């Protein structure tokens, strides 16, 4: 089998791929990539997995009209899990100074990556996208550009590298409120049931359940449900911005969120200053934990985190008021703190925070399961399109989702 192509290509490689090539539509993307780079292909061998768990195997001869086009083609094919059969060891070059790498560095995806050294395949630790691979003491590590040190052995080119794409779940769904015959409530309940199942599975495997939450959680009344989940032991860590904590504490101290009363949705007189009053109260106590210990803060998401010993990271931004003394205003430090809490993640709940959801997604390997809930359909789409086969997009009110999820988890111990 070959693509339509005029002329006789001069450069040839044999590549192989293995996995759920048909279900995940990887095979057709491999063929399209070859054609896109002006090449042609011939399938030398293709075996189909006979069960859901058995992988398929593809061996493909690809040709390109120039060395440059072949190298570009191989670079794209690599991200699809398709690598040359006779590539040999991966090449490394030494970093000449901190935060600088050779021009032909290999840039990682969020997919599981292996590099070949001395005839052995080494799996890269700390897998994440947009990183470099550094080989040290017989091990391979994904490292951000700012973490590269002088004399690091940095993997370059695309030879001797193998990427293993995650198989997409066959029941991978995207839910949305739509005007049709299907009940919106039933769709959300289905998403909630699937999320609860993922959380139970993560607990059985000893993995963390991370909540990434925006202030909309408080505005929609979802803070009560999230607090209940934290108190019940379902949340391992909370990642958020300054705003989530500020409005949660405002709601706990004054009963308002952005000055709007949570009881009846009406604007509180002089309520616009309540979020600043909340920040001021925390500064008087020295910290969020100090406000809890002093008895000033007695309810809410942040209160439950302190009482349950659930770690939280608040990443500050340019638009923050205050910010709270607990907010990390150095972005590099905030990234490091997020990444540290995500190391053992099994499930990540992204709850109505575009900035922090996408940022968190960029830090995660593709095999971590992500549930992204947002009223804006663009957010779950962006997170889901990162390349993970384990993303559920839920387009709905986050308060409703959390209420249903907390209710479903209420009958089960974590």
Buried (B, 14 or more C-beta within 10 A) or exposed (E): EEBEBEEEBEBEBEBBBBBBBBBBEBBEBBBBBBBEBBBBBBEEEBEEBEEEEEBBBBBBBBBBBBEEBBBBBBBBBBBBBBBBEEBEEBBBBEBEEEEBBBEEBBBBBBBBBBBBBEEEEBEBEBBBBEBBBBBEEEEBBBBBBEBBEEEBBBBBBBBBBBBBBBBBBEEBEBBBBEEEEEEBEEBBBBBBEBBBEBBBEBBEEEBBBBBBBBBBBBBBBBBBBBBBBBBBBBBBBBBBBBBBBBBBBBBBBBBBBBBBBBEEEEEBEEBEEBBEBBBEBBBEBEBBBBBBEEEBBEBBBBBBBBBEEBEBBBBBBEEBEBBBBBBBBEEEEBBBBBBEBBEBBBBBBBBBBBEBBBBBBBBBBBBBBBBBBBBEBEBBBBBBEBBBBBBBBBBBBBBBBBBBBBEBBEEEEB
